Each structure stands twice: as structure tokens, then as C-alpha cells.
């Protein structure tokens, strides 16, 4: 049994990148580490969105139990978009167990709620004031020039600004983490680096293309993450467990596919195009609509203001949707690799709040929600997009290796390492 556990998250990094960079000497410390534990591919949540995946990682539950299905939802009985925060999470994160915890930068934990220890929320955190518990640490965060996220609008346009901000955010996060490591007592210490996801979205081509102008800086960022792993790794006691993981993978984007546009063309959706109205553009007679990235909801009578589908007709609409979307081809290639129905993938008390169908895209296809898109395809892409099957996890601890782990296995692994079984809390 381990006395303490350290969890280091590297957002949006595929198994393949960790595997290659640790073998090529860009991440030499991870190269040493992987020989001392189990390093495997890990399956992300469905959909493979950070808020969903991290919610499963910290609770050990599926979305039907924790109720987080994406960064966006609709307010009940409306078509008005909401952006759920940590209050949406219906299952307890592992830090509600008995023990002392230091939790830094886990996505979707804003506003920070109380715990026995310290919590600094990750993205999306609209302000730092409510992103920290206890609040007296705010001053220290400011002394470290701590930022939750980079300015993505500027960074998207100017790679040099992107790198400058990524490195600055990483340095302040690492420095602040060491500050807490030394000063507070903890049983589980968790920190997540999220710059890797931003870098992947904006410059994944710099990873794939060896002659890319920014390849050097791209690799340098991961080499700095490797140094950070070393700085934490070398502070560990021999009886500490170490878990390093990502929440989803990343690959090159080929094109964006606007799902609502496809639904509209296939006759499932009728909408106006008033930019002020968002999903309130949905018109009478609509049978289905999509939220990001490929979550499809049947427009049920009684559930939505202009609900159209009667209870007895739902199955038929689902079959028709599956048939239409599975056969969808773009330039002679299938756009959707498979379609999951809600009961096949979700279980628990909150499955009703989930989508009726979740589309899994073919390689390189970036599914998008939103109701105003003009055309089914758009090439205004970011180079990198999420993947579901190839997150990664490295575990060195007193636990049985898990074959083909998913994000829901992380809490059970932690539980076994720390011998939490017999607790009532
Ligand atoms: Zn991302």
C-alpha cells in the first residue's frame, strides 16, 4: 500500500506522443519513468471533451452518474445555452474522501468548493477569486503571477505569443505547485498542465511535420513538461504512488463538420438564422438537433418549447438518424465512424440529461454543434482535434495493472494504491 499519491495530468496528449518523445530523447525523464511502471493507452470519455473526461477521472464515474456531458448544455425546458460549472458535478470527486488534498488546475472545478486541503480550479475559470480554496491563497497566487489559461484569441493568431504565454503559465503553475508541495500536508497531490491541449489545437501540424517552422518550440514545450515531471518525480518518497495521465488524445484535423447543418439538410431540423437567438432558432417541426461536439438530442414533445417528437415515435427517429448519419460520406469517405445510443454508453441516475445519440467522427473529422453554421463543411480549422481512444496513463504504485484502462479506472487505481476500501466516507 502506498502512503501518498501524486497525480500529474497533461491535458490533450495522446499515448503516441508520450511514447515517441520519450523514446526520441525529447522527454528523457518520462523515458526512464515508463520502465518503472505501467504505461498504456487509455480510453477517454464519450464525448472526448475535457470537462467530461476530467469529471470521470476525478469521480471514477460515467456521465450518467456525474451528469457532465460537455462544456455546454441547455437550461431545462428551453433552447437557451448554459455553461455548467463545478456545481453540475453530481458525483463526489476523490478529494471528498478522508485525507488531505492538494488539487491544482483540474478543468471544470470552478468555482472551487471546500475540501480538506487546497484547490485551485482549472479552465474554465472566469476569475481567480472564486477559483481558489481557501481564499487566503489568492494573494500567493498573484505573487506567482498565476494564470489559469492563456489568451487563446491572441495566441491563435501569433505563435510567438502562444509560446510565450504557454511557457509563462507553465512556469508559474510549476512554481506555485512546488510552493504548496512543501508547505501543506497532503495525501494526494494533483496538478494538471493544460497548455499541452492548447498547443495541440493550435499547432498539431508542428508535431506531424518535421520541417514545420515551430517544430523546435513545440518539442521544447514538451521537454519543459518532462523537466517538470522530473522535478516532482525526484521529490517523491519511495512509498508514494505516481500516476501521470491525459484526458484525451489529439490528431490532425482534416475538416470541421457542422452537425446541425447536416441535420437540416437531411430534414431533421428546421431553423432560423438569427445570430442573437442561438438554439432558440430551432423551429416547429424539428425532430433533432446537436450540441458540441456530436451530441444529438431528439426534440421531444414536453421536454422542449417546440418539442415535436411524440414518445412513441422516438425509436423511429433514432433509427432514421443512425441510418442517415452512418452513411454520410464526404469526398467518398465516411464522416462518422460509429454512433452510440444513450443506454449503450451511459448508466446512473442522470442518463436522462444526456444526449440521445453521440456521434464518433472518422479520423480527422472535427464535429461541431452550434446552430448558425452556413455549410456542412468548413475549412476554418484548428490543426489539432481531440481523439477518444488514445489518451494515456502511467501508473507506478501498489495496485493491480488494469488492462485497457478507461478514464473511469483512475479512482479505483488510486483507491487500491492508498487502501481506501474500508472507509465509510
Ligand atoms: Zn482541447
Boltz pocket constraint, residues with backbone or C-beta under 6 A from the ligand:
constraints:
  - pocket:
      binder: B
      contacts: [[A, 12], [A, 50], [A, 197], [A, 198], [A, 201], [A, 386]]
      max_distance: 6.0
